[in-house]
Amino acid sequence: MAVVRLDSKGRLVVPKRLREKVGLREGGLARVEVRGNTLVVEPLQSVADAYYGVFKVATWPEDLDSFLVEAVRELWLRRATST
């Protein structure tokens, strides 16, 4: 457990050891919710991280998340219509 202070804009600084322990990275996304009287912060894995290494492409697009969402959609459509 760590004790942290809110700044004037309501921001918390999560100590490095805790960020590393749960996989929070600069620029990463996290889900924040209230459970009772507790604030829960859960790191979210980007689509790009989730599908790393699954697709082989000649040139990577600039917006990798959108590309992967479309590629997965096409994969599921092919599987659904191939029966």
Phi and psi restraints in degrees (range 20) as a CNS / XPLOR table:
assign (resid 1 and name C) (resid 2 and name N)
       (resid 2 and name CA) (resid 2 and name C) 1.0 -134.3 20.0 2
assign (resid 2 and name N) (resid 2 and name CA)
       (resid 2 and name C) (resid 3 and name N) 1.0 149.4 20.0 2
assign (resid 2 and name C) (resid 3 and name N)
       (resid 3 and name CA) (resid 3 and name C) 1.0 -103.9 20.0 2
assign (resid 3 and name N) (resid 3 and name CA)
       (resid 3 and name C) (resid 4 and name N) 1.0 126.4 20.0 2
assign (resid 3 and name C) (resid 4 and name N)
       (resid 4 and name CA) (resid 4 and name C) 1.0 -126.4 20.0 2
assign (resid 4 and name N) (resid 4 and name CA)
       (resid 4 and name C) (resid 5 and name N) 1.0 161.9 20.0 2
assign (resid 4 and name C) (resid 5 and name N)
       (resid 5 and name CA) (resid 5 and name C) 1.0 -114.1 20.0 2
assign (resid 5 and name N) (resid 5 and name CA)
       (resid 5 and name C) (resid 6 and name N) 1.0 139.9 20.0 2
assign (resid 5 and name C) (resid 6 and name N)
       (resid 6 and name CA) (resid 6 and name C) 1.0 -80.6 20.0 2
assign (resid 6 and name N) (resid 6 and name CA)
       (resid 6 and name C) (resid 7 and name N) 1.0 141.7 20.0 2
assign (resid 6 and name C) (resid 7 and name N)
       (resid 7 and name CA) (resid 7 and name C) 1.0 -88.4 20.0 2
assign (resid 7 and name N) (resid 7 and name CA)
       (resid 7 and name C) (resid 8 and name N) 1.0 -176.2 20.0 2
assign (resid 7 and name C) (resid 8 and name N)
       (resid 8 and name CA) (resid 8 and name C) 1.0 -65.3 20.0 2
assign (resid 8 and name N) (resid 8 and name CA)
       (resid 8 and name C) (resid 9 and name N) 1.0 -17.8 20.0 2
assign (resid 8 and name C) (resid 9 and name N)
       (resid 9 and name CA) (resid 9 and name C) 1.0 -99.0 20.0 2
assign (resid 9 and name N) (resid 9 and name CA)
       (resid 9 and name C) (resid 10 and name N) 1.0 6.6 20.0 2
assign (resid 9 and name C) (resid 10 and name N)
       (resid 10 and name CA) (resid 10 and name C) 1.0 84.4 20.0 2
assign (resid 10 and name N) (resid 10 and name CA)
       (resid 10 and name C) (resid 11 and name N) 1.0 12.6 20.0 2
assign (resid 10 and name C) (resid 11 and name N)
       (resid 11 and name CA) (resid 11 and name C) 1.0 -88.0 20.0 2
assign (resid 11 and name N) (resid 11 and name CA)
       (resid 11 and name C) (resid 12 and name N) 1.0 145.9 20.0 2
assign (resid 11 and name C) (resid 12 and name N)
       (resid 12 and name CA) (resid 12 and name C) 1.0 -109.6 20.0 2
assign (resid 12 and name N) (resid 12 and name CA)
       (resid 12 and name C) (resid 13 and name N) 1.0 147.5 20.0 2
assign (resid 12 and name C) (resid 13 and name N)
       (resid 13 and name CA) (resid 13 and name C) 1.0 -105.7 20.0 2
assign (resid 13 and name N) (resid 13 and name CA)
       (resid 13 and name C) (resid 14 and name N) 1.0 116.7 20.0 2
assign (resid 13 and name C) (resid 14 and name N)
       (resid 14 and name CA) (resid 14 and name C) 1.0 -84.8 20.0 2
assign (resid 14 and name N) (resid 14 and name CA)
       (resid 14 and name C) (resid 15 and name N) 1.0 124.0 20.0 2
assign (resid 14 and name C) (resid 15 and name N)
       (resid 15 and name CA) (resid 15 and name C) 1.0 -56.2 20.0 2
assign (resid 15 and name N) (resid 15 and name CA)
       (resid 15 and name C) (resid 16 and name N) 1.0 146.3 20.0 2
assign (resid 15 and name C) (resid 16 and name N)
       (resid 16 and name CA) (resid 16 and name C) 1.0 -54.1 20.0 2
assign (resid 16 and name N) (resid 16 and name CA)
       (resid 16 and name C) (resid 17 and name N) 1.0 -43.8 20.0 2
assign (resid 16 and name C) (resid 17 and name N)
       (resid 17 and name CA) (resid 17 and name C) 1.0 -62.3 20.0 2
assign (resid 17 and name N) (resid 17 and name CA)
       (resid 17 and name C) (resid 18 and name N) 1.0 -34.4 20.0 2
assign (resid 17 and name C) (resid 18 and name N)
       (resid 18 and name CA) (resid 18 and name C) 1.0 -74.8 20.0 2
assign (resid 18 and name N) (resid 18 and name CA)
       (resid 18 and name C) (resid 19 and name N) 1.0 -40.2 20.0 2
assign (resid 18 and name C) (resid 19 and name N)
       (resid 19 and name CA) (resid 19 and name C) 1.0 -59.6 20.0 2
assign (resid 19 and name N) (resid 19 and name CA)
       (resid 19 and name C) (resid 20 and name N) 1.0 -44.8 20.0 2
assign (resid 19 and name C) (resid 20 and name N)
       (resid 20 and name CA) (resid 20 and name C) 1.0 -65.6 20.0 2
assign (resid 20 and name N) (resid 20 and name CA)
       (resid 20 and name C) (resid 21 and name N) 1.0 -38.5 20.0 2
assign (resid 20 and name C) (resid 21 and name N)
       (resid 21 and name CA) (resid 21 and name C) 1.0 -62.8 20.0 2
assign (resid 21 and name N) (resid 21 and name CA)
       (resid 21 and name C) (resid 22 and name N) 1.0 -37.9 20.0 2
assign (resid 21 and name C) (resid 22 and name N)
       (resid 22 and name CA) (resid 22 and name C) 1.0 -103.6 20.0 2
assign (resid 22 and name N) (resid 22 and name CA)
       (resid 22 and name C) (resid 23 and name N) 1.0 -3.1 20.0 2
assign (resid 22 and name C) (resid 23 and name N)
       (resid 23 and name CA) (resid 23 and name C) 1.0 84.0 20.0 2
assign (resid 23 and name N) (resid 23 and name CA)
       (resid 23 and name C) (resid 24 and name N) 1.0 26.3 20.0 2
assign (resid 23 and name C) (resid 24 and name N)
       (resid 24 and name CA) (resid 24 and name C) 1.0 -80.3 20.0 2
assign (resid 24 and name N) (resid 24 and name CA)
       (resid 24 and name C) (resid 25 and name N) 1.0 129.2 20.0 2
assign (resid 24 and name C) (resid 25 and name N)
       (resid 25 and name CA) (resid 25 and name C) 1.0 -125.6 20.0 2
assign (resid 25 and name N) (resid 25 and name CA)
       (resid 25 and name C) (resid 26 and name N) 1.0 156.3 20.0 2
assign (resid 25 and name C) (resid 26 and name N)
       (resid 26 and name CA) (resid 26 and name C) 1.0 -56.7 20.0 2
assign (resid 26 and name N) (resid 26 and name CA)
       (resid 26 and name C) (resid 27 and name N) 1.0 130.5 20.0 2
assign (resid 26 and name C) (resid 27 and name N)
       (resid 27 and name CA) (resid 27 and name C) 1.0 83.0 20.0 2
assign (resid 27 and name N) (resid 27 and name CA)
       (resid 27 and name C) (resid 28 and name N) 1.0 -7.2 20.0 2
assign (resid 27 and name C) (resid 28 and name N)
       (resid 28 and name CA) (resid 28 and name C) 1.0 -75.4 20.0 2
assign (resid 28 and name N) (resid 28 and name CA)
       (resid 28 and name C) (resid 29 and name N) 1.0 164.2 20.0 2
assign (resid 28 and name C) (resid 29 and name N)
       (resid 29 and name CA) (resid 29 and name C) 1.0 -99.5 20.0 2
assign (resid 29 and name N) (resid 29 and name CA)
       (resid 29 and name C) (resid 30 and name N) 1.0 151.3 20.0 2
assign (resid 29 and name C) (resid 30 and name N)
       (resid 30 and name CA) (resid 30 and name C) 1.0 -143.6 20.0 2
assign (resid 30 and name N) (resid 30 and name CA)
       (resid 30 and name C) (resid 31 and name N) 1.0 145.6 20.0 2
assign (resid 30 and name C) (resid 31 and name N)
       (resid 31 and name CA) (resid 31 and name C) 1.0 -92.1 20.0 2
assign (resid 31 and name N) (resid 31 and name CA)
       (resid 31 and name C) (resid 32 and name N) 1.0 132.8 20.0 2
assign (resid 31 and name C) (resid 32 and name N)
       (resid 32 and name CA) (resid 32 and name C) 1.0 -121.5 20.0 2
assign (resid 32 and name N) (resid 32 and name CA)
       (resid 32 and name C) (resid 33 and name N) 1.0 128.7 20.0 2
assign (resid 32 and name C) (resid 33 and name N)
       (resid 33 and name CA) (resid 33 and name C) 1.0 -144.8 20.0 2
assign (resid 33 and name N) (resid 33 and name CA)
       (resid 33 and name C) (resid 34 and name N) 1.0 161.8 20.0 2
assign (resid 33 and name C) (resid 34 and name N)
       (resid 34 and name CA) (resid 34 and name C) 1.0 -104.9 20.0 2
assign (resid 34 and name N) (resid 34 and name CA)
       (resid 34 and name C) (resid 35 and name N) 1.0 127.9 20.0 2
assign (resid 34 and name C) (resid 35 and name N)
       (resid 35 and name CA) (resid 35 and name C) 1.0 -122.7 20.0 2
assign (resid 35 and name N) (resid 35 and name CA)
       (resid 35 and name C) (resid 36 and name N) 1.0 103.7 20.0 2
assign (resid 35 and name C) (resid 36 and name N)
       (resid 36 and name CA) (resid 36 and name C) 1.0 66.2 20.0 2
assign (resid 36 and name N) (resid 36 and name CA)
       (resid 36 and name C) (resid 37 and name N) 1.0 -118.9 20.0 2
assign (resid 36 and name C) (resid 37 and name N)
       (resid 37 and name CA) (resid 37 and name C) 1.0 -107.1 20.0 2
assign (resid 37 and name N) (resid 37 and name CA)
       (resid 37 and name C) (resid 38 and name N) 1.0 22.9 20.0 2
assign (resid 37 and name C) (resid 38 and name N)
       (resid 38 and name CA) (resid 38 and name C) 1.0 -119.9 20.0 2
assign (resid 38 and name N) (resid 38 and name CA)
       (resid 38 and name C) (resid 39 and name N) 1.0 137.0 20.0 2
assign (resid 38 and name C) (resid 39 and name N)
       (resid 39 and name CA) (resid 39 and name C) 1.0 -95.3 20.0 2
assign (resid 39 and name N) (resid 39 and name CA)
       (resid 39 and name C) (resid 40 and name N) 1.0 122.1 20.0 2
assign (resid 39 and name C) (resid 40 and name N)
       (resid 40 and name CA) (resid 40 and name C) 1.0 -110.1 20.0 2
assign (resid 40 and name N) (resid 40 and name CA)
       (resid 40 and name C) (resid 41 and name N) 1.0 127.3 20.0 2
assign (resid 40 and name C) (resid 41 and name N)
       (resid 41 and name CA) (resid 41 and name C) 1.0 -115.8 20.0 2
assign (resid 41 and name N) (resid 41 and name CA)
       (resid 41 and name C) (resid 42 and name N) 1.0 119.6 20.0 2
assign (resid 41 and name C) (resid 42 and name N)
       (resid 42 and name CA) (resid 42 and name C) 1.0 -121.5 20.0 2
assign (resid 42 and name N) (resid 42 and name CA)
       (resid 42 and name C) (resid 43 and name N) 1.0 119.9 20.0 2
assign (resid 42 and name C) (resid 43 and name N)
       (resid 43 and name CA) (resid 43 and name C) 1.0 -64.3 20.0 2
assign (resid 43 and name N) (resid 43 and name CA)
       (resid 43 and name C) (resid 44 and name N) 1.0 142.7 20.0 2
assign (resid 43 and name C) (resid 44 and name N)
       (resid 44 and name CA) (resid 44 and name C) 1.0 -109.9 20.0 2
assign (resid 44 and name N) (resid 44 and name CA)
       (resid 44 and name C) (resid 45 and name N) 1.0 139.5 20.0 2
assign (resid 44 and name C) (resid 45 and name N)
       (resid 45 and name CA) (resid 45 and name C) 1.0 -86.6 20.0 2
assign (resid 45 and name N) (resid 45 and name CA)
       (resid 45 and name C) (resid 46 and name N) 1.0 132.1 20.0 2
assign (resid 45 and name C) (resid 46 and name N)
       (resid 46 and name CA) (resid 46 and name C) 1.0 -69.0 20.0 2
assign (resid 46 and name N) (resid 46 and name CA)
       (resid 46 and name C) (resid 47 and name N) 1.0 157.6 20.0 2
assign (resid 46 and name C) (resid 47 and name N)
       (resid 47 and name CA) (resid 47 and name C) 1.0 -58.8 20.0 2
assign (resid 47 and name N) (resid 47 and name CA)
       (resid 47 and name C) (resid 48 and name N) 1.0 -40.1 20.0 2
assign (resid 47 and name C) (resid 48 and name N)
       (resid 48 and name CA) (resid 48 and name C) 1.0 -61.0 20.0 2
assign (resid 48 and name N) (resid 48 and name CA)
       (resid 48 and name C) (resid 49 and name N) 1.0 -43.2 20.0 2
assign (resid 48 and name C) (resid 49 and name N)
       (resid 49 and name CA) (resid 49 and name C) 1.0 -67.0 20.0 2
assign (resid 49 and name N) (resid 49 and name CA)
       (resid 49 and name C) (resid 50 and name N) 1.0 -39.3 20.0 2
assign (resid 49 and name C) (resid 50 and name N)
       (resid 50 and name CA) (resid 50 and name C) 1.0 -64.3 20.0 2
assign (resid 50 and name N) (resid 50 and name CA)
       (resid 50 and name C) (resid 51 and name N) 1.0 -34.5 20.0 2
assign (resid 50 and name C) (resid 51 and name N)
       (resid 51 and name CA) (resid 51 and name C) 1.0 -108.3 20.0 2
assign (resid 51 and name N) (resid 51 and name CA)
       (resid 51 and name C) (resid 52 and name N) 1.0 19.4 20.0 2
assign (resid 51 and name C) (resid 52 and name N)
       (resid 52 and name CA) (resid 52 and name C) 1.0 -57.4 20.0 2
assign (resid 52 and name N) (resid 52 and name CA)
       (resid 52 and name C) (resid 53 and name N) 1.0 126.2 20.0 2
assign (resid 52 and name C) (resid 53 and name N)
       (resid 53 and name CA) (resid 53 and name C) 1.0 86.7 20.0 2
assign (resid 53 and name N) (resid 53 and name CA)
       (resid 53 and name C) (resid 54 and name N) 1.0 -6.5 20.0 2
assign (resid 53 and name C) (resid 54 and name N)
       (resid 54 and name CA) (resid 54 and name C) 1.0 -78.0 20.0 2
assign (resid 54 and name N) (resid 54 and name CA)
       (resid 54 and name C) (resid 55 and name N) 1.0 -38.3 20.0 2
assign (resid 54 and name C) (resid 55 and name N)
       (resid 55 and name CA) (resid 55 and name C) 1.0 -110.0 20.0 2
assign (resid 55 and name N) (resid 55 and name CA)
       (resid 55 and name C) (resid 56 and name N) 1.0 139.4 20.0 2
assign (resid 55 and name C) (resid 56 and name N)
       (resid 56 and name CA) (resid 56 and name C) 1.0 -109.6 20.0 2
assign (resid 56 and name N) (resid 56 and name CA)
       (resid 56 and name C) (resid 57 and name N) 1.0 122.6 20.0 2
assign (resid 56 and name C) (resid 57 and name N)
       (resid 57 and name CA) (resid 57 and name C) 1.0 -132.8 20.0 2
assign (resid 57 and name N) (resid 57 and name CA)
       (resid 57 and name C) (resid 58 and name N) 1.0 152.2 20.0 2
assign (resid 57 and name C) (resid 58 and name N)
       (resid 58 and name CA) (resid 58 and name C) 1.0 -70.4 20.0 2
assign (resid 58 and name N) (resid 58 and name CA)
       (resid 58 and name C) (resid 59 and name N) 1.0 -44.2 20.0 2
assign (resid 58 and name C) (resid 59 and name N)
       (resid 59 and name CA) (resid 59 and name C) 1.0 -131.9 20.0 2
assign (resid 59 and name N) (resid 59 and name CA)
       (resid 59 and name C) (resid 60 and name N) 1.0 128.0 20.0 2
assign (resid 59 and name C) (resid 60 and name N)
       (resid 60 and name CA) (resid 60 and name C) 1.0 -78.7 20.0 2
assign (resid 60 and name N) (resid 60 and name CA)
       (resid 60 and name C) (resid 61 and name N) 1.0 134.0 20.0 2
assign (resid 60 and name C) (resid 61 and name N)
       (resid 61 and name CA) (resid 61 and name C) 1.0 -72.3 20.0 2
assign (resid 61 and name N) (resid 61 and name CA)
       (resid 61 and name C) (resid 62 and name N) 1.0 162.1 20.0 2
assign (resid 61 and name C) (resid 62 and name N)
       (resid 62 and name CA) (resid 62 and name C) 1.0 -67.7 20.0 2
assign (resid 62 and name N) (resid 62 and name CA)
       (resid 62 and name C) (resid 63 and name N) 1.0 -41.8 20.0 2
assign (resid 62 and name C) (resid 63 and name N)
       (resid 63 and name CA) (resid 63 and name C) 1.0 -99.1 20.0 2
assign (resid 63 and name N) (resid 63 and name CA)
       (resid 63 and name C) (resid 64 and name N) 1.0 85.5 20.0 2
assign (resid 63 and name C) (resid 64 and name N)
       (resid 64 and name CA) (resid 64 and name C) 1.0 -65.0 20.0 2
assign (resid 64 and name N) (resid 64 and name CA)
       (resid 64 and name C) (resid 65 and name N) 1.0 -39.1 20.0 2
assign (resid 64 and name C) (resid 65 and name N)
       (resid 65 and name CA) (resid 65 and name C) 1.0 -60.5 20.0 2
assign (resid 65 and name N) (resid 65 and name CA)
       (resid 65 and name C) (resid 66 and name N) 1.0 -46.4 20.0 2
assign (resid 65 and name C) (resid 66 and name N)
       (resid 66 and name CA) (resid 66 and name C) 1.0 -63.8 20.0 2
assign (resid 66 and name N) (resid 66 and name CA)
       (resid 66 and name C) (resid 67 and name N) 1.0 -41.4 20.0 2
assign (resid 66 and name C) (resid 67 and name N)
       (resid 67 and name CA) (resid 67 and name C) 1.0 -59.4 20.0 2
assign (resid 67 and name N) (resid 67 and name CA)
       (resid 67 and name C) (resid 68 and name N) 1.0 -46.4 20.0 2
assign (resid 67 and name C) (resid 68 and name N)
       (resid 68 and name CA) (resid 68 and name C) 1.0 -68.4 20.0 2
assign (resid 68 and name N) (resid 68 and name CA)
       (resid 68 and name C) (resid 69 and name N) 1.0 -37.4 20.0 2
assign (resid 68 and name C) (resid 69 and name N)
       (resid 69 and name CA) (resid 69 and name C) 1.0 -59.6 20.0 2
assign (resid 69 and name N) (resid 69 and name CA)
       (resid 69 and name C) (resid 70 and name N) 1.0 -45.3 20.0 2
assign (resid 69 and name C) (resid 70 and name N)
       (resid 70 and name CA) (resid 70 and name C) 1.0 -66.5 20.0 2
assign (resid 70 and name N) (resid 70 and name CA)
       (resid 70 and name C) (resid 71 and name N) 1.0 -41.7 20.0 2
assign (resid 70 and name C) (resid 71 and name N)
       (resid 71 and name CA) (resid 71 and name C) 1.0 -63.2 20.0 2
assign (resid 71 and name N) (resid 71 and name CA)
       (resid 71 and name C) (resid 72 and name N) 1.0 -41.9 20.0 2
assign (resid 71 and name C) (resid 72 and name N)
       (resid 72 and name CA) (resid 72 and name C) 1.0 -66.6 20.0 2
assign (resid 72 and name N) (resid 72 and name CA)
       (resid 72 and name C) (resid 73 and name N) 1.0 -40.1 20.0 2
assign (resid 72 and name C) (resid 73 and name N)
       (resid 73 and name CA) (resid 73 and name C) 1.0 -60.0 20.0 2
assign (resid 73 and name N) (resid 73 and name CA)
       (resid 73 and name C) (resid 74 and name N) 1.0 -45.7 20.0 2
assign (resid 73 and name C) (resid 74 and name N)
       (resid 74 and name CA) (resid 74 and name C) 1.0 -63.9 20.0 2
assign (resid 74 and name N) (resid 74 and name CA)
       (resid 74 and name C) (resid 75 and name N) 1.0 -39.4 20.0 2
assign (resid 74 and name C) (resid 75 and name N)
       (resid 75 and name CA) (resid 75 and name C) 1.0 -60.7 20.0 2
assign (resid 75 and name N) (resid 75 and name CA)
       (resid 75 and name C) (resid 76 and name N) 1.0 -46.4 20.0 2
assign (resid 75 and name C) (resid 76 and name N)
       (resid 76 and name CA) (resid 76 and name C) 1.0 -65.7 20.0 2
assign (resid 76 and name N) (resid 76 and name CA)
       (resid 76 and name C) (resid 77 and name N) 1.0 -38.2 20.0 2
assign (resid 76 and name C) (resid 77 and name N)
       (resid 77 and name CA) (resid 77 and name C) 1.0 -63.1 20.0 2
assign (resid 77 and name N) (resid 77 and name CA)
       (resid 77 and name C) (resid 78 and name N) 1.0 -43.0 20.0 2
assign (resid 77 and name C) (resid 78 and name N)
       (resid 78 and name CA) (resid 78 and name C) 1.0 -61.9 20.0 2
assign (resid 78 and name N) (resid 78 and name CA)
       (resid 78 and name C) (resid 79 and name N) 1.0 -43.0 20.0 2
assign (resid 78 and name C) (resid 79 and name N)
       (resid 79 and name CA) (resid 79 and name C) 1.0 -65.3 20.0 2
assign (resid 79 and name N) (resid 79 and name CA)
       (resid 79 and name C) (resid 80 and name N) 1.0 -39.9 20.0 2
assign (resid 79 and name C) (resid 80 and name N)
       (resid 80 and name CA) (resid 80 and name C) 1.0 -69.6 20.0 2
assign (resid 80 and name N) (resid 80 and name CA)
       (resid 80 and name C) (resid 81 and name N) 1.0 -32.1 20.0 2
assign (resid 80 and name C) (resid 81 and name N)
       (resid 81 and name CA) (resid 81 and name C) 1.0 -95.7 20.0 2
assign (resid 81 and name N) (resid 81 and name CA)
       (resid 81 and name C) (resid 82 and name N) 1.0 -3.3 20.0 2
assign (resid 81 and name C) (resid 82 and name N)
       (resid 82 and name CA) (resid 82 and name C) 1.0 -90.0 20.0 2
assign (resid 82 and name N) (resid 82 and name CA)
       (resid 82 and name C) (resid 83 and name N) 1.0 2.6 20.0 2
